[in-house]
Amino acid sequence: MSLVRWDPWREMEELLDRYNKSEALQPAGGQEIMPKGDWSPRVDIAETDDEFIIKAEIPDVNKKDVKVSVENGVLTIHGERKQEKEEKGKTYHRIERHYGAFNRSFTIPSSVDTDKIKASFKEGMLEINMEKSEKEKPKALEVKIS
């Protein structure tokens, strides 16, 4: 059995790295090597009078590697960013982009017509349009003042 020297600072750095990773910040030690999985694309969610719009940034992911599904009122985006193959004569000094599979799930409001959900993918941006059903669209009512 070999003895391993205890380094309290390493434990603190690992804790800080886990926090930074959960907040999508840089690792404290700056030595993260070829991360795999454990990532999710950033999204913007907007609402208009007629629809909800989700925009997800997923650069370097092929359209064929992205799937959007709806089940039991939950919209799920699933995909994978494949790691570049290491080339001879190329030495990586730092890799900060995440690779591997990702999943994002969102609860769909009951006002969404699930039969009319559309998705488009262009230049690393996935846009999902979820049309509101006719019965749920807000109507302006004039209130008479007496």
N, C-alpha and C positions, 0 to 999 in steps of 0.2 A: 504494500500500500504506500502510495506516495503522498507526501504532505503538500497541501496547496496553501500558499500564503493568502491570508484574508486581507482584502482591500476594501475598507468601508466606502471609499470614494467611488469605486466601481459600482457598488450597489446603488449609491445615490445617482450616479450617471445613468444606470439602467432604468431606474424609476423615472427620472426626468425624460429619458428617451421614450418610454412608454406613454407618458403624458403628452409629449410633443407629437408623437405619432397619432394619438387620438385627436389632436387638434390640427393635424396636418402641418406641423411646424418642422423645422430642421432638427435633426438629432443633436443632442448636446455634445457628444464626442466627435461628431462629424465623420465617423468611420463606418456608417451603415453600408453594408456590401450587398449588392444585388437583391433588394427586397422582393419578396414574392407574396402574392395575395395580400390580404389585409389592407385593401384600398377600396375606395369607392369614388366615383366621379362626383364632381361638384354640380349642383343643380340650382336653377332658378325656377320658382313657381309663381305664375301670375294668373290673374283672373280678369276677364272682361265681362260684359253683360251677357255674352253668348257662350263663352267657353273658359276652361282652365287650360293653361299652357305650361308644360314642363320642358325646360331646356337643360340638357345634360352635356357637359364637356367630356368627350372621350377621345382625345387625339391619339393617333397611332393605333387605332382599333379598326379593323376591317368591318364593313357593314354586315358581312356574313357571320361575324363573330358576336353579333349583338342580337338579343331576343327580347321582345316586350310581350308580356302576357298579363291577362286580367283573370283573377279567380277569387270568388267570394268577396268582392268589393275591394280587392287589393291589386294595384298595378305594380308589376315587378319588372325591373330592367336588369337583365343578366348579360354578361359578356366576359371577354377575356382579352387582355393585352399581352401579346406574345413577346417574349424577350428576343432581342436581336441575337443572332448567332455570333459567337466570338470569332473575329477574323484574325488570320495570322498577320503579324506585324502591327497589330493594334493593341495598345495597352490602355485600359481604362484606369483613370486616376480617381474618378468619383462618379458614382451613379446615384442620382437622386429620384429618378422616376420609378414608380412602382409598376410591377409586372404581376400577371396572374389573373385569376378570375375575380369578378366583382359582382355584387348584387345591391340593388337599391329597391326598396319597396315603399309604396305610398298608399294610404287608405284613400279611396275615391269617395268624394261626397255623393250622397244619394241623388243629388240633382243631375249627375252625369248620365248621359245616355251611352251605355257601354257598347252598343252596336255601332256607334258613330265615332269611336276613338281612332285617330289616324296618327301615324308616326312617319317622320322623314329623317333622313340621315345625310348630311352634307358637310364635307371638310371638317370632320371630327366633332360635329355638333349634332346631337340627337334632339329632335323637337317632337313632342307628343301633344296633340291637340285633342282635348276632351270636350265635346260639345254638350251643353246643358240641354236637358229635355225641355220641350215646349211648356209643359205645365209648371216647371220650376223657374222659368225666366221671370225676373222681377218686372212688375208692371207699375207704372206711375199712376197713382190715384189722386185725383183732385179732391180735396176736402173743402166743403163749403163752410164758410164762416158765417155764423148767424149773429 
